[in-house]
Structures are given as structure tokens and as C-alpha cells.
Amino acid sequence: MDIISEATAGLKGNTNSTDTLKERKLREACAGFEALMLKQILTLARQSVPKSGLLDGGYGEEMFQSIHDDQMAQKMAGSSGLGFGDMLYRQLSQAHAPQSKEK
């Protein structure tokens, strides 16, 4: 399972029945972007913690922590807790909304 599939659940829950295919794809892309950003934040935060050297697990521990960060990012983005994906969707959908011509 990749990081995008579960992370889009939060924004997919906000879809309306009147959403077009383009709007649904935009919601999914925004949710996926939020999940990727959260994974980067978690990874960088984990790297800032000093290691003692006594009980470091090497490659196995790094792999487990990477998978753990993926899952945490998916859950955080899927819950719409931060709202970054929603905000991004609103900005992009307004920027690409068809403009009505008024004279």
C-alpha cells in the first residue's frame, strides 16, 4: 500500500455528489501532497533526535522507522486533522475555476 491511497480518505470524505472528475482528482492530489509533506516532517523530526549508539538497530531499525513514518503520515493526512490538503484544494480550485464574463 502506498502513502497516497490511504491519505486521500480525509479529502475524499469531503467530496460532493456534484464534483466533477477533475475536482475529485484535484482532491486526491491535494491529499496525497499533504501526506508526502507530513512524511517529510516526521522523517526530519526523527533525524533531529540524537542517537546514543548503545541500542541503535542499524538498517533494520531505519527500515522500520521509515515504514512507521509512512503509516503515521497516512493516518494524519487521512484524518483531515491539519487541513493542509483542504486549504490547498480551495486555493487551487479557485485559481482554476471558470471565470464568468461580465460586461
N, C-alpha and C positions, 0 to 999 in steps of 0.2 A: 504494500500500500504506500503510495507516495504522499508527500506532505500536502499536496493540493486537494486531494479527493475528500478528506475529512474536514479540512479547514473551510471549505466552501459551504458547509452546512449552516453556519451562522447567517451568512448573507442570503443563502438560498431560502431560508425560512422567511426572509423579508420580501420575497418575490410576490408580485401581484399577478392576478389572472390576466391583466391587460398588458403585462410585459411582453415585449417582442423578443424574438430570438436574440437580437443584438443586445438588448438590455439584460437578458439572462446571462449571456456570455460576458458582458461587462461586469456583472455582479460576481461571477465566478472568478474572473481575472483579478478583481479587487480583493476578494477574499484570499486568493492564492498569494497575492503580493503581500498582504498583511501577515500571512503565515510565514512566508520567507523572511520578512523583516523581523518577526518575533524570534525565529530560529537564530538569526544573526545576533540579536541582542542576547539571547540565552547563551550562545556559544562564546561571545566576547565576555560576558559576565563570568562564565565559568573559568575562562582563561585568566581572569584577574585575581583568582584565589591562589595564594602561594601554596606550593606543594612541599610537603615535609621530606619526601624522599624515603620515608620509612615504609609506607604501605602503598606506594604507587603501583598500580596494576599493569602498567605498560600499554601495549597495543590493545589488549582485551578491554581494559578499562576505558580507553579512549573510544573504542567502538561502541561500547555500552552507553557511554555518556552522549555520544552523537545520536544514537537511536532514541535515547531518553529526551534529548533536546527536541528532536523531530516530533515526538509524541506530545510533549508539553506545548510546543508551538501550535500543533493542530488543535489541541483542546482549547487553548487560549483564543485562537482565531475563530474557532467554531462556536464559541460561546458568545461572541459579539461583546465581550467584556471591555475591550479597549475602544472599539468603534472606529478604528483607523480605516478599515475597509469600507464602512458605511460612508465616512467622510470623503474618502477618495471616490467612491461611486457617485455621490452627489455632485462633486466638483466636475468629474468627467462627463456625467450625463447632462449637466447644464451647459458645459462647453460645447457639446456636440448635439444639443437639441436643435431641431429645425427652427429657424428664425421666421416669425410671421412678418410679412411685408406690410407695413403701414405707410400710408401716404398722407 
